[in-house]
Amino acid sequence: MSDDEFLAAFADGTLTEFHHSDHVRLSWLLIRRLGSERAATVVGEGIRAFAGRHGHTTKYHETLTRFWVSLIAHAAAEDTRLDFADAGGVYPWLFDPSLPLRHWSAGRLWGREARARWLDPDVRPLPFPVVSPV
């Protein structure tokens, strides 16, 4: 599926599954097209809508969403010519869903508060700025 087809399927609800690699792809593409702050808003709204369409409204996680958008924005800024298809070869850690546990304890990260709003890491500070949605 092309990038445009992927974004359209996500937006119109015809995308039926959404895994970590899809989150990375969505964030990468929207950061490239909208900038990191606007992408943070659109990604968050889009994932909430996707979860709602599939009966999983409690699965949205604000801290994780902002973490991944911020990390991906940091990586995307390193080489503005790099496209998503090549990102995995350059930044394989973007596809490691356990990465947030290097910065947050499991209890803090998987709690209700971290799902509802941004919580700062309690294990190790982030080495990149956190993007705030607009």
Sequence and secondary structure as in RCSB ss.txt:
>XXXX:A:sequence
MSDDEFLAAFADGTLTEFHHSDHVRLSWLLIRRLGSERAATVVGEGIRAFAGRHGHTTKYHETLTRFWVSLIAHA
AAEDTRLDFADAGGVYPWLFDPSLPLRHWSAGRLWGREARARWLDPDVRPLPFPVVSPV
>XXXX:A:secstr
  HHHHHHHHHHT      HHHHHHHHHHHHHHH HHHHHHHHHHHHHHHHHHTT GGG  HHHHHHHHHHHHHH
HHH TT  HHHHHHH GGGG TTGGGGTS HHHHTSHHHHHS    SSS  SS      
